[in-house]
Amino acid sequence: MNHSKLLLKPVIAASMLTLFISACSPGASNVVQSLSSTDFSSPELKKTVARVNGTEITLCELKRAEKILMANQPGVEIPPTLKKEFEKQALNQLISSELLFQAGQKLDVKDLDKQTADRLEKIKSGFPDANVYAKELQNIGMDENMLRDYTRRDLVIANFVNTNFASQVAVSEKEIKTFYDQNSDKFSQPEQVRASHILIGVDSKAGAEEKNKAREKAEKLHKELESGADFVALAKENSTCPSSKQGGDLGYFTKGKMVPQFEQAVFALEPGGLSGVVETQFGFHIIKVTDRKKAETVPLATAHKKIEDYLKAQKINAAIGDFVGEARRSAKIEVLLSQS
């Protein structure tokens, strides 16, 4: 783990919705693993799996929570023997979230409607168009009204956490320096590559004719690039990846972040280098490397803010954990889902 991963982790399921939206936004791109589908229209998912002080949690909410949690753990698969444990953890997060929400409703949230509208607008702006936005909502069994309700809920919980915990937490310089000295491995920055790509997307289950057409288009674009065509312009005009808005730019990334075929091609190139046509499950890519950063050790001055945020998050998590533990003891919680 490098210092860039020392980020504030979600302490509860409350923020899972917006985390999922960010996982499906252009930054995720079409070179990372996709999510499995879930039939959120199934009548079975209306079943109640738990009650918290009379408020029901449905199987649909639980499956959505599981899906969102997995969306933010790219490359991780839950083995069959641990699926029940994962389900239990997801349900416990939903119960904790509900307890925090119920507590948060007792506080006034300034300009809640405006904050909700602003957050929704920010979420929408992360998608290339309305169709992609609607598709990703459908992918987690939601519509915009549900998204609005979940967003308001997130803001109520965030206000409660900030008022009662975050505003009272401080991290000293000594704590930051001690953490840096004791975790030197976390500040080893692996080699990074910055690359852009043009994707001619095609479904992995498409027939030979459709795949051939996509390949032919990619090869035609490749020839144009070799003849001096502008990569950014071609990406904006032709790429089916959301990164097309940025001329195909994917930013910096390390090994292990992209699908194998894409990674093998990109790390074999030097800055300015252009790949051939590379096939992945998403379609056919043409990749251009624009920069490389050598492996290095990140100095304390650079890592300082992220360490501070990380240590602060730990303290906030601990405070929330204490609160939720106490709230559970006085709450009426019924778990109706078999967890054996």
MIZA-957226 format. One record per residue (C-alpha): x, y, z; residue number from 0. Coordinates in steps of 0.05 Angstrom, whole numbers. Layout:
<rs>
r c1:X c2:Y c3:Z num:NUM;
...
</rs>
This chain:
<rs>
r c1:0 c2:0 c3:0 num:0;
r c1:27 c2:68 c3:-18 num:1;
r c1:11 c2:136 c3:12 num:2;
r c1:-42 c2:151 c3:-39 num:3;
r c1:-85 c2:96 c3:-8 num:4;
r c1:-85 c2:128 c3:60 num:5;
r c1:-152 c2:158 c3:47 num:6;
r c1:-212 c2:169 c3:91 num:7;
r c1:-250 c2:103 c3:87 num:8;
r c1:-325 c2:101 c3:93 num:9;
r c1:-342 c2:84 c3:165 num:10;
r c1:-412 c2:62 c3:151 num:11;
r c1:-458 c2:41 c3:94 num:12;
r c1:-486 c2:112 c3:91 num:13;
r c1:-437 c2:135 c3:39 num:14;
r c1:-440 c2:72 c3:-3 num:15;
r c1:-487 c2:102 c3:-54 num:16;
r c1:-443 c2:160 c3:-72 num:17;
r c1:-382 c2:114 c3:-70 num:18;
r c1:-417 c2:70 c3:-121 num:19;
r c1:-433 c2:129 c3:-165 num:20;
r c1:-360 c2:150 c3:-164 num:21;
r c1:-339 c2:78 c3:-180 num:22;
r c1:-382 c2:80 c3:-242 num:23;
r c1:-361 c2:150 c3:-264 num:24;
r c1:-312 c2:166 c3:-321 num:25;
r c1:-252 c2:158 c3:-275 num:26;
r c1:-268 c2:84 c3:-270 num:27;
r c1:-263 c2:78 c3:-346 num:28;
r c1:-274 c2:17 c3:-389 num:29;
r c1:-208 c2:-17 c3:-373 num:30;
r c1:-226 c2:-42 c3:-303 num:31;
r c1:-267 c2:-103 c3:-285 num:32;
r c1:-342 c2:-95 c3:-291 num:33;
r c1:-394 c2:-112 c3:-239 num:34;
r c1:-440 c2:-172 c3:-241 num:35;
r c1:-514 c2:-158 c3:-253 num:36;
r c1:-569 c2:-164 c3:-201 num:37;
r c1:-644 c2:-169 c3:-215 num:38;
r c1:-669 c2:-115 c3:-168 num:39;
r c1:-740 c2:-124 c3:-195 num:40;
r c1:-747 c2:-192 c3:-163 num:41;
r c1:-807 c2:-194 c3:-114 num:42;
r c1:-763 c2:-236 c3:-67 num:43;
r c1:-721 c2:-174 c3:-54 num:44;
r c1:-779 c2:-139 c3:-19 num:45;
r c1:-772 c2:-186 c3:39 num:46;
r c1:-753 c2:-154 c3:106 num:47;
r c1:-685 c2:-178 c3:132 num:48;
r c1:-681 c2:-134 c3:194 num:49;
r c1:-717 c2:-81 c3:235 num:50;
r c1:-683 c2:-24 c3:273 num:51;
r c1:-730 c2:9 c3:323 num:52;
r c1:-787 c2:-10 c3:276 num:53;
r c1:-754 c2:14 c3:212 num:54;
r c1:-748 c2:-43 c3:161 num:55;
r c1:-686 c2:-61 c3:121 num:56;
r c1:-703 c2:-102 c3:59 num:57;
r c1:-666 c2:-156 c3:22 num:58;
r c1:-662 c2:-107 c3:-37 num:59;
r c1:-625 c2:-56 c3:6 num:60;
r c1:-578 c2:-111 c3:30 num:61;
r c1:-562 c2:-135 c3:-41 num:62;
r c1:-551 c2:-63 c3:-63 num:63;
r c1:-504 c2:-53 c3:-4 num:64;
r c1:-465 c2:-115 c3:-21 num:65;
r c1:-459 c2:-94 c3:-94 num:66;
r c1:-435 c2:-24 c3:-75 num:67;
r c1:-385 c2:-51 c3:-26 num:68;
r c1:-356 c2:-96 c3:-79 num:69;
r c1:-354 c2:-39 c3:-129 num:70;
r c1:-305 c2:-4 c3:-84 num:71;
r c1:-261 c2:-66 c3:-76 num:72;
r c1:-237 c2:-76 c3:-149 num:73;
r c1:-207 c2:-144 c3:-163 num:74;
r c1:-233 c2:-174 c3:-98 num:75;
r c1:-276 c2:-236 c3:-101 num:76;
r c1:-313 c2:-266 c3:-42 num:77;
r c1:-303 c2:-341 c3:-39 num:78;
r c1:-367 c2:-383 c3:-29 num:79;
r c1:-346 c2:-403 c3:41 num:80;
r c1:-345 c2:-329 c3:63 num:81;
r c1:-407 c2:-304 c3:27 num:82;
r c1:-450 c2:-312 c3:89 num:83;
r c1:-400 c2:-273 c3:130 num:84;
r c1:-397 c2:-218 c3:78 num:85;
r c1:-473 c2:-215 c3:78 num:86;
r c1:-472 c2:-209 c3:154 num:87;
r c1:-421 c2:-152 c3:152 num:88;
r c1:-462 c2:-115 c3:99 num:89;
r c1:-525 c2:-122 c3:141 num:90;
r c1:-489 c2:-98 c3:203 num:91;
r c1:-466 c2:-36 c3:165 num:92;
r c1:-538 c2:-22 c3:144 num:93;
r c1:-561 c2:-29 c3:216 num:94;
r c1:-506 c2:18 c3:240 num:95;
r c1:-525 c2:67 c3:185 num:96;
r c1:-597 c2:65 c3:206 num:97;
r c1:-579 c2:78 c3:279 num:98;
r c1:-536 c2:138 c3:259 num:99;
r c1:-591 c2:164 c3:213 num:100;
r c1:-643 c2:160 c3:269 num:101;
r c1:-596 c2:198 c3:315 num:102;
r c1:-580 c2:248 c3:260 num:103;
r c1:-653 c2:265 c3:249 num:104;
r c1:-654 c2:297 c3:318 num:105;
r c1:-606 c2:351 c3:292 num:106;
r c1:-622 c2:408 c3:245 num:107;
r c1:-584 c2:405 c3:179 num:108;
r c1:-575 c2:475 c3:150 num:109;
r c1:-598 c2:482 c3:77 num:110;
r c1:-611 c2:407 c3:71 num:111;
r c1:-652 c2:415 c3:7 num:112;
r c1:-598 c2:457 c3:-26 num:113;
r c1:-543 c2:411 c3:-3 num:114;
r c1:-582 c2:352 c3:-32 num:115;
r c1:-593 c2:386 c3:-99 num:116;
r c1:-519 c2:406 c3:-103 num:117;
r c1:-496 c2:335 c3:-87 num:118;
r c1:-543 c2:306 c3:-139 num:119;
r c1:-517 c2:355 c3:-191 num:120;
r c1:-446 c2:336 c3:-174 num:121;
r c1:-463 c2:262 c3:-182 num:122;
r c1:-496 c2:274 c3:-249 num:123;
r c1:-437 c2:314 c3:-275 num:124;
r c1:-392 c2:254 c3:-265 num:125;
r c1:-426 c2:218 c3:-323 num:126;
r c1:-417 c2:231 c3:-397 num:127;
r c1:-492 c2:236 c3:-411 num:128;
r c1:-561 c2:224 c3:-381 num:129;
r c1:-567 c2:154 c3:-411 num:130;
r c1:-504 c2:129 c3:-376 num:131;
r c1:-528 c2:161 c3:-311 num:132;
r c1:-596 c2:126 c3:-316 num:133;
r c1:-563 c2:60 c3:-333 num:134;
r c1:-519 c2:61 c3:-272 num:135;
r c1:-578 c2:78 c3:-227 num:136;
r c1:-615 c2:20 c3:-258 num:137;
r c1:-554 c2:-24 c3:-245 num:138;
r c1:-565 c2:-15 c3:-170 num:139;
r c1:-641 c2:-17 c3:-174 num:140;
r c1:-655 c2:57 c3:-163 num:141;
r c1:-688 c2:116 c3:-196 num:142;
r c1:-672 c2:190 c3:-185 num:143;
r c1:-723 c2:199 c3:-130 num:144;
r c1:-691 c2:142 c3:-91 num:145;
r c1:-623 c2:172 c3:-103 num:146;
r c1:-648 c2:239 c3:-76 num:147;
r c1:-674 c2:204 c3:-13 num:148;
r c1:-608 c2:167 c3:-3 num:149;
r c1:-569 c2:231 c3:-14 num:150;
r c1:-610 c2:268 c3:39 num:151;
r c1:-598 c2:209 c3:86 num:152;
r c1:-522 c2:213 c3:73 num:153;
r c1:-523 c2:287 c3:90 num:154;
r c1:-562 c2:277 c3:154 num:155;
r c1:-512 c2:224 c3:178 num:156;
r c1:-452 c2:265 c3:156 num:157;
r c1:-479 c2:325 c3:195 num:158;
r c1:-487 c2:281 c3:257 num:159;
r c1:-417 c2:252 c3:250 num:160;
r c1:-385 c2:320 c3:238 num:161;
r c1:-422 c2:352 c3:296 num:162;
r c1:-410 c2:298 c3:347 num:163;
r c1:-344 c2:266 c3:327 num:164;
r c1:-303 c2:297 c3:270 num:165;
r c1:-304 c2:367 c3:299 num:166;
r c1:-275 c2:342 c3:364 num:167;
r c1:-219 c2:300 c3:335 num:168;
r c1:-147 c2:325 c3:330 num:169;
r c1:-82 c2:292 c3:308 num:170;
r c1:-15 c2:316 c3:335 num:171;
r c1:50 c2:325 c3:296 num:172;
r c1:81 c2:272 c3:340 num:173;
r c1:28 c2:222 c3:320 num:174;
r c1:39 c2:237 c3:246 num:175;
r c1:114 c2:230 c3:251 num:176;
r c1:109 c2:165 c3:291 num:177;
r c1:62 c2:135 c3:240 num:178;
r c1:108 c2:155 c3:183 num:179;
r c1:169 c2:124 c3:217 num:180;
r c1:133 c2:60 c3:236 num:181;
r c1:101 c2:49 c3:168 num:182;
r c1:157 c2:62 c3:118 num:183;
r c1:130 c2:8 c3:71 num:184;
r c1:67 c2:49 c3:61 num:185;
r c1:106 c2:106 c3:31 num:186;
r c1:140 c2:68 c3:-23 num:187;
r c1:111 c2:95 c3:-87 num:188;
r c1:113 c2:43 c3:-143 num:189;
r c1:125 c2:60 c3:-215 num:190;
r c1:68 c2:99 c3:-247 num:191;
r c1:47 c2:108 c3:-319 num:192;
r c1:3 c2:160 c3:-349 num:193;
r c1:-34 c2:137 c3:-410 num:194;
r c1:-90 c2:154 c3:-457 num:195;
r c1:-130 c2:106 c3:-499 num:196;
r c1:-182 c2:101 c3:-554 num:197;
r c1:-232 c2:46 c3:-542 num:198;
r c1:-275 c2:17 c3:-597 num:199;
r c1:-323 c2:-19 c3:-550 num:200;
r c1:-355 c2:-85 c3:-566 num:201;
r c1:-390 c2:-134 c3:-520 num:202;
r c1:-349 c2:-195 c3:-502 num:203;
r c1:-408 c2:-238 c3:-522 num:204;
r c1:-415 c2:-205 c3:-590 num:205;
r c1:-411 c2:-246 c3:-654 num:206;
r c1:-351 c2:-251 c3:-699 num:207;
r c1:-379 c2:-201 c3:-750 num:208;
r c1:-390 c2:-147 c3:-698 num:209;
r c1:-321 c2:-159 c3:-668 num:210;
r c1:-288 c2:-156 c3:-736 num:211;
r c1:-321 c2:-89 c3:-751 num:212;
r c1:-296 c2:-61 c3:-686 num:213;
r c1:-226 c2:-87 c3:-698 num:214;
r c1:-226 c2:-58 c3:-768 num:215;
r c1:-246 c2:10 c3:-742 num:216;
r c1:-191 c2:8 c3:-689 num:217;
r c1:-139 c2:-12 c3:-741 num:218;
r c1:-162 c2:44 c3:-787 num:219;
r c1:-154 c2:94 c3:-730 num:220;
r c1:-86 c2:65 c3:-714 num:221;
r c1:-62 c2:78 c3:-785 num:222;
r c1:-87 c2:149 c3:-780 num:223;
r c1:-47 c2:159 c3:-716 num:224;
r c1:15 c2:130 c3:-748 num:225;
r c1:6 c2:180 c3:-804 num:226;
r c1:5 c2:238 c3:-755 num:227;
r c1:-68 c2:246 c3:-735 num:228;
r c1:-81 c2:280 c3:-668 num:229;
r c1:-94 c2:227 c3:-614 num:230;
r c1:-136 c2:273 c3:-570 num:231;
r c1:-182 c2:292 c3:-628 num:232;
r c1:-191 c2:220 c3:-650 num:233;
r c1:-206 c2:198 c3:-579 num:234;
r c1:-259 c2:251 c3:-570 num:235;
r c1:-291 c2:233 c3:-636 num:236;
r c1:-288 c2:157 c3:-633 num:237;
r c1:-273 c2:128 c3:-565 num:238;
r c1:-332 c2:94 c3:-529 num:239;
r c1:-298 c2:100 c3:-461 num:240;
r c1:-322 c2:157 c3:-415 num:241;
r c1:-249 c2:181 c3:-416 num:242;
r c1:-261 c2:206 c3:-487 num:243;
r c1:-284 c2:272 c3:-456 num:244;
r c1:-212 c2:281 c3:-433 num:245;
r c1:-183 c2:260 c3:-500 num:246;
r c1:-174 c2:189 c3:-474 num:247;
r c1:-132 c2:209 c3:-414 num:248;
r c1:-134 c2:158 c3:-358 num:249;
r c1:-87 c2:195 c3:-311 num:250;
r c1:-31 c2:160 c3:-272 num:251;
r c1:-38 c2:88 c3:-249 num:252;
r c1:5 c2:31 c3:-224 num:253;
r c1:9 c2:-42 c3:-241 num:254;
r c1:-51 c2:-82 c3:-219 num:255;
r c1:-102 c2:-28 c3:-234 num:256;
r c1:-121 c2:-48 c3:-305 num:257;
r c1:-142 c2:-112 c3:-339 num:258;
r c1:-82 c2:-156 c3:-357 num:259;
r c1:-80 c2:-146 c3:-432 num:260;
r c1:-84 c2:-71 c3:-425 num:261;
r c1:-31 c2:-69 c3:-370 num:262;
r c1:18 c2:-112 c3:-408 num:263;
r c1:14 c2:-66 c3:-468 num:264;
r c1:18 c2:0 c3:-431 num:265;
r c1:78 c2:-18 c3:-386 num:266;
r c1:117 c2:-41 c3:-447 num:267;
r c1:114 c2:30 c3:-477 num:268;
r c1:159 c2:90 c3:-464 num:269;
r c1:130 c2:161 c3:-462 num:270;
r c1:105 c2:180 c3:-530 num:271;
r c1:98 c2:107 c3:-550 num:272;
r c1:37 c2:81 c3:-586 num:273;
r c1:12 c2:10 c3:-579 num:274;
r c1:-18 c2:-33 c3:-632 num:275;
r c1:-91 c2:-53 c3:-628 num:276;
r c1:-101 c2:-87 c3:-560 num:277;
r c1:-162 c2:-131 c3:-548 num:278;
r c1:-195 c2:-137 c3:-479 num:279;
r c1:-264 c2:-158 c3:-456 num:280;
r c1:-286 c2:-86 c3:-467 num:281;
r c1:-266 c2:-83 c3:-540 num:282;
r c1:-206 c2:-57 c3:-579 num:283;
r c1:-158 c2:-5 c3:-550 num:284;
r c1:-103 c2:39 c3:-579 num:285;
r c1:-59 c2:63 c3:-523 num:286;
r c1:-11 c2:121 c3:-518 num:287;
r c1:36 c2:130 c3:-458 num:288;
r c1:46 c2:204 c3:-442 num:289;
r c1:90 c2:199 c3:-379 num:290;
r c1:124 c2:151 c3:-331 num:291;
r c1:144 c2:162 c3:-258 num:292;
r c1:198 c2:119 c3:-227 num:293;
r c1:188 c2:84 c3:-161 num:294;
r c1:205 c2:129 c3:-102 num:295;
r c1:197 c2:138 c3:-27 num:296;
r c1:147 c2:193 c3:-11 num:297;
r c1:175 c2:245 c3:38 num:298;
r c1:138 c2:261 c3:102 num:299;
r c1:122 c2:332 c3:78 num:300;
r c1:85 c2:303 c3:18 num:301;
r c1:49 c2:249 c3:58 num:302;
r c1:33 c2:293 c3:118 num:303;
r c1:-38 c2:312 c3:99 num:304;
r c1:-59 c2:242 c3:80 num:305;
r c1:-29 c2:213 c3:144 num:306;
r c1:-67 c2:266 c3:184 num:307;
r c1:-132 c2:248 c3:148 num:308;
r c1:-120 c2:174 c3:158 num:309;
r c1:-106 c2:180 c3:233 num:310;
r c1:-165 c2:227 c3:241 num:311;
r c1:-209 c2:177 c3:205 num:312;
r c1:-186 c2:122 c3:252 num:313;
r c1:-205 c2:164 c3:312 num:314;
r c1:-273 c2:182 c3:281 num:315;
r c1:-285 c2:109 c3:265 num:316;
r c1:-270 c2:90 c3:337 num:317;
r c1:-317 c2:143 c3:364 num:318;
r c1:-372 c2:121 c3:316 num:319;
r c1:-360 c2:49 c3:336 num:320;
r c1:-369 c2:67 c3:409 num:321;
r c1:-432 c2:105 c3:394 num:322;
r c1:-462 c2:50 c3:351 num:323;
r c1:-444 c2:-2 c3:403 num:324;
r c1:-481 c2:37 c3:456 num:325;
r c1:-540 c2:52 c3:410 num:326;
r c1:-547 c2:-22 c3:394 num:327;
r c1:-553 c2:-38 c3:468 num:328;
r c1:-613 c2:8 c3:477 num:329;
r c1:-645 c2:-3 c3:408 num:330;
r c1:-696 c2:-55 c3:388 num:331;
r c1:-661 c2:-93 c3:332 num:332;
r c1:-692 c2:-154 c3:299 num:333;
r c1:-650 c2:-194 c3:249 num:334;
r c1:-696 c2:-237 c3:207 num:335;
r c1:-644 c2:-262 c3:158 num:336;
r c1:-613 c2:-329 c3:174 num:337;
r c1:-538 c2:-316 c3:188 num:338;
r c1:-519 c2:-387 c3:208 num:339;
</rs>
